[in-house]
Amino acid sequence: MITPAQQRLHALWHRPGAVMADGWWQHMSMDAWQQPYAEHAGVRPSLDALIAEQLGHQGAIPPLTPQAQMLLDDEQHSETLCIALGLWALNCPDYLLLRPYRLALAEALGESTLAQLCTLFPANADAPACVEPAQLIDTARTAGGTWLAAADDPAVAATRLLWSPTEAPTQAEAPKASPMPILDKLRKWL
């Protein structure tokens, strides 16, 4: 039996135009094709093949690892994990501790998840706050997606399509280290 996570991975790999975040169309300079894709079923296979080729999604679908399954099973939980991973990438404890940022994060993550994330956050995090509270969720989501794109697991890297790509690398630069150990930690505790 094919699970919902396997179906989503298949769509990300072979039919990315149907499931990728809208920002990817512009990022790949294909925004003129977004509306025809939505309106004309006949162009979808060709456009999906072109998008998949640009993304490097060739051949068989990669194995569904536990990390990828977790990101593909539940949209709300994957959103939480992406934002949490992005906060980790931003490396700024002020975002978790200062009231204006906590209020913004609590709306998206919930108080219990936010408290848990405060406990898990690295003690040596020291980056200064450089994002306004109103932009924090989008910036963290983008940073998380950018870091997921660097994963050595192709199924996890494919999940980056669920969130818009970054156009401003200075705000959402991915850490050099693999996101997999942090993703495992967040998966276990959040």
C-alpha positions in Angstrom: 0.0 0.0 0.0 1.3 3.4 -0.9 1.4 5.9 2.0 0.5 9.6 1.8 4.2 10.4 2.4 5.2 8.2 -0.6 2.6 9.9 -2.7 3.9 13.3 -1.8 7.5 12.3 -2.5 6.4 10.9 -5.9 4.7 14.2 -6.7 7.8 16.3 -5.5 10.0 14.1 -7.7 8.0 13.6 -10.9 5.2 16.2 -10.7 6.8 19.1 -8.9 4.8 21.8 -10.6 1.6 20.5 -8.9 3.0 20.7 -5.3 5.9 23.1 -5.2 5.5 26.5 -3.4 4.6 29.3 -5.8 7.9 31.0 -5.3 9.7 28.3 -7.2 8.1 29.2 -10.5 9.8 32.6 -10.4 13.0 31.3 -8.9 13.4 28.9 -11.9 12.4 31.7 -14.3 9.3 29.8 -15.3 6.6 32.1 -13.8 5.1 32.7 -17.2 4.2 29.0 -17.3 2.5 28.8 -13.9 -0.9 29.9 -15.1 -0.9 27.6 -18.2 0.2 24.8 -15.9 -2.8 25.4 -13.7 -5.3 25.7 -16.5 -4.2 23.2 -19.2 -3.6 19.6 -18.2 -2.0 18.9 -21.5 1.1 21.0 -20.8 1.7 19.6 -17.3 3.7 16.5 -18.2 6.2 18.5 -20.3 6.5 21.2 -17.7 6.9 18.7 -14.9 9.7 17.0 -16.8 11.4 20.3 -17.4 11.1 21.4 -13.8 12.3 18.0 -12.6 15.3 18.2 -14.9 16.2 21.7 -13.6 15.9 20.4 -10.0 18.0 17.3 -10.7 15.1 14.9 -10.0 16.0 12.3 -12.6 15.4 8.5 -12.5 13.8 6.6 -9.7 12.3 8.2 -6.6 14.8 8.1 -3.8 14.0 5.9 -0.8 11.7 7.4 1.8 13.9 7.8 4.9 12.4 8.3 8.4 13.4 12.0 8.2 11.7 12.5 4.8 8.6 10.6 5.9 8.3 12.9 8.9 8.4 15.9 6.7 5.9 14.5 4.2 3.4 12.8 6.5 1.8 15.8 8.2 1.8 19.3 6.7 1.4 21.1 10.0 4.2 19.1 11.7 6.5 19.6 8.7 5.8 23.3 8.8 6.7 23.4 12.5 9.9 21.4 11.8 10.9 23.7 8.9 10.4 26.8 11.0 12.3 25.3 14.0 15.2 24.2 11.7 15.2 27.7 10.3 15.4 29.2 13.7 18.3 26.9 14.4 20.0 28.1 11.2 19.5 31.7 12.1 21.3 31.0 15.4 19.8 33.9 17.4 18.6 33.1 20.9 16.8 36.5 21.0 14.2 35.1 18.7 13.2 32.6 21.3 13.6 34.8 24.4 12.4 38.3 23.6 8.7 39.0 23.9 8.0 40.5 20.4 9.6 37.5 18.7 8.0 35.0 21.1 4.6 36.3 20.3 5.2 36.0 16.6 6.6 32.5 17.0 3.8 31.3 19.4 1.2 32.0 16.7 2.9 29.6 14.3 4.5 27.1 16.7 2.4 27.1 19.8 3.6 27.8 23.3 4.5 24.2 24.2 6.6 23.8 21.0 8.3 27.1 21.6 9.1 26.1 25.2 10.6 22.8 24.0 12.6 24.6 21.3 14.0 27.0 23.9 15.3 23.9 25.8 16.8 22.3 22.7 18.4 25.5 21.3 22.3 25.4 21.4 23.8 27.3 24.3 26.5 28.8 22.1 24.0 30.5 19.7 25.1 34.1 19.4 23.9 35.7 16.2 22.3 39.2 16.7 18.7 39.7 15.9 18.4 41.2 12.4 14.8 40.4 11.4 11.7 42.2 12.4 9.2 40.2 14.4 6.6 40.4 11.6 9.1 38.8 9.2 10.5 36.2 11.5 8.2 33.3 10.6 8.8 33.7 6.8 12.5 34.2 7.3 12.8 31.1 9.5 10.7 29.1 7.1 12.9 30.1 4.2 16.1 29.5 6.2 14.8 26.0 7.1 13.9 25.2 3.5 17.3 26.4 2.4 19.1 24.2 4.9 16.9 21.2 4.0 18.0 21.7 0.3 21.6 21.0 1.5 20.7 17.6 3.0 22.6 14.7 1.7 19.4 12.7 1.7 17.7 13.4 -1.7 14.2 12.7 -0.3 14.7 15.2 2.5 16.3 17.7 0.0 13.2 17.4 -2.2 11.0 18.6 0.6 12.6 22.1 0.1 10.0 22.5 -2.7 7.2 22.7 -0.1 8.5 26.2 1.0 9.4 29.2 -1.2 13.1 29.5 -2.1 15.3 32.3 -0.7 15.9 35.3 -2.8 18.0 37.0 -0.1 20.8 34.6 1.0 22.1 37.0 3.6 18.9 36.6 5.6 18.5 32.9 5.2 21.9 31.4 4.6 22.2 27.7 5.3 24.8 26.6 7.8 27.7 24.6 6.4 26.9 21.5 8.5 24.3 18.9 7.5 20.8 19.6 8.8 20.2 15.9 9.4 21.5 15.7 13.1 19.4 18.8 14.0 16.4 17.5 12.1 16.7 14.2 14.0 16.8 16.1 17.3 13.8 18.2 16.4 11.9 15.2 15.1 12.5 13.4 18.4 11.5 16.3 20.7 9.0 18.5 18.8 
